[in-house]
Amino acid sequence: MRIYFDHNATTPLDPAVLDVVTRVLRDEFGNPSSVHHFGQRAKAVLDDARSAVAALLSGEPSEVVFTSGGTEADNFALRGVAEALEPTGRKHIIATTIEHEAVLVTLKALARRGWTTTLLPVDASGIVSPDALREAITAETGLVSVMHANNEIGTIQPIEALAEIAHAHGAVVHTDAVQSAGKIPVNVRTLGVDLVSISAHKFYGPKGAGALWIKRGTRVAPILTGGKHERTRRAGTENVAGIAGLGAAAQLAARKFAPEGTRLAALRDRIDTAVLAAIPGTAINGARERRVPNTTNIGFEGIEAESLLIALDLEGIAVSTGSACSSGTLEPSHVLRAMGLPSHRTQNSIRISLGAGNTDAEVETLLAKLPAVVGKLRTVTGMRR
Ligand SMILES: Cc1ncc(COP(=O)(O)O)c(C=O)c1O
């Protein structure tokens, strides 16, 4: 029996979502751009999914543009706004040091094309302060992009306050809600943002399907050009089955996240409390009271995170060292580094991210095995820091 505690990397398909995806793959093969019956049926699938995504975010269906996932949505937001703003002379973008690579690497590409970028720092608990934005923002700032919840430590950023400051300076506001959508409420109106990225595979939908919510009136140039799909905002025949899965997952999430959140937070808090009590030299990374309910990130003195990951995998338990994109390398986490943690902490921390299938018994199995696994690794390393 293997235990999966890596839901921030990806989630399994919900069985109801799988049913929808397979039905659409089988029965709705039409091209949604076709005028005939087959096309219109496929278009109806897209319409339903668009409404479901809009409902999850409290936006309008016409404001939802389907993408191939979170990475494309982030690229679309940053590159699309940058291009649309070019004639205005506002060539400064502000983000944070703890963004996902989909944002950080895209910003580097924009910097090579003459954009200036500022990365706001976070405090030791992994939270960005509105004052930092107040200091960094100028009349040149065209876009402020701050993630809603962090993928490694789960911290939730004060998006409402940041958006207010950005708008007071005339900047467009994007939030990467890939790790919050489906876990906690993401209400685009109360957040006060202009653009929101989401990705289906983080909330029991299929990989390769996501969306960028674009507030009506926000100027965003397309990054994929061609046909008139998605009202000329994103060319290319839509991934109808994937989008149907996104819609089904969005519907389920809207119904389930409140009770699931409470359940997962209790399991997560049980892990935190038990690990801190049973294993000396451990610490929780990130603000414990401002995190998505399923995520914890724990440092273990005297071990390498990768070794712990492998040792737990041999015990049948899957965790992560942080962002999936950098696993397999011994790179310290850029998020933990940005929090100012000493270098040993940036290399000895693992992320445990819970999800729908996880049970009390699985958590107890982890807690039963962890002290011995950590103890053994510490013997091997001589408990070096
Ligand atoms: C915060 C964040 N943004 C963006 C992405 C990229 O999403 P996708 O895997 O759908 O491209 C991820 C995935 O790990 C993420 O955690």
The ligand as a MOL file (V3000), in Angstrom:
LIG
                    3D

  0  0  0     0  0            999 V3000
M  V30 BEGIN CTAB
M  V30 COUNTS 16 16 0 0 0
M  V30 BEGIN ATOM
M  V30 1 C 2.0630 28.0310 -8.1040 0
M  V30 2 C 2.1240 27.2990 -9.4120 0
M  V30 3 N 2.0230 27.9750 -10.5580 0
M  V30 4 C 2.0630 27.3730 -11.7410 0
M  V30 5 C 2.2220 26.0130 -11.8500 0
M  V30 6 C 2.2550 25.3800 -13.2010 0
M  V30 7 O 1.0460 24.7330 -13.4940 0
M  V30 8 P 0.9840 23.5940 -14.6270 0
M  V30 9 O 1.6280 22.3810 -14.0450 0
M  V30 10 O -0.4730 23.4090 -14.8910 0
M  V30 11 O 1.7000 24.1290 -15.8150 0
M  V30 12 C 2.3460 25.2480 -10.6740 0
M  V30 13 C 2.5640 23.7820 -10.7450 0
M  V30 14 O 3.3720 23.2350 -10.0220 0
M  V30 15 C 2.2850 25.9120 -9.4220 0
M  V30 16 O 2.3850 25.2480 -8.2770 0
M  V30 END ATOM
M  V30 BEGIN BOND
M  V30 1 1 1 2
M  V30 2 1 2 3
M  V30 3 2 2 15
M  V30 4 2 3 4
M  V30 5 1 4 5
M  V30 6 1 5 6
M  V30 7 2 5 12
M  V30 8 1 6 7
M  V30 9 1 7 8
M  V30 10 2 8 9
M  V30 11 1 8 10
M  V30 12 1 8 11
M  V30 13 1 12 13
M  V30 14 1 12 15
M  V30 15 2 13 14
M  V30 16 1 15 16
M  V30 END BOND
M  V30 END CTAB
M  END
